[in-house]
Amino acid sequence: MENSETFAGFTFPQVITMLPRGPLAKRLTEFKQTHGHRVCGPYYRTHAATNPDRAFFYLESDFMPSLRWEWCDEVDGTRIQHTGWFTDEYGDGDKIRGLVMRLPRGRGFLAGWSMGKSMASEIDYTIWDDAVDAARDADRMAERAAEDQREYEQRERDADNAE
């Protein structure tokens, strides 16, 4: 693949080509039935396109880094007493939760956040030596991401009301 980047021994391609599977006749039939408008897989964006220090992915998708992970509040010793930060001011909407990924061969931990399985997620490339420190940073990242989402939604409401 052209245009790839490497981090912690993993290669992240900038462009992924999704090819349909199955016999050619079946693929052509499906293509004709959808009138040429075909959904070819999950969204993908390279981490370099937005912030070179972070990776965006969908949790439990084919495109996420192949690392073991756990929620930050489940890491032993963190004493985090909640399961995420709400993205709305009333506390009844989506949650963003801290995420800790374990690098192979004891090389450390990465902190990030996620909205849940198959949902938007992001990890920071800062490598932590201790899982508890990574979990605390992940919780802070999740809190900031939830605050950003609340502020974004407020700006959208203000713009709609101004019209």
Summary of the structure (lengths in Angstrom):
residues: 163
radius of gyration: 19.0
end to end distance: 47.2
largest distance: 56.9
contacts: 427
relative contact order: 0.14
helix: 32%
strand: 24%
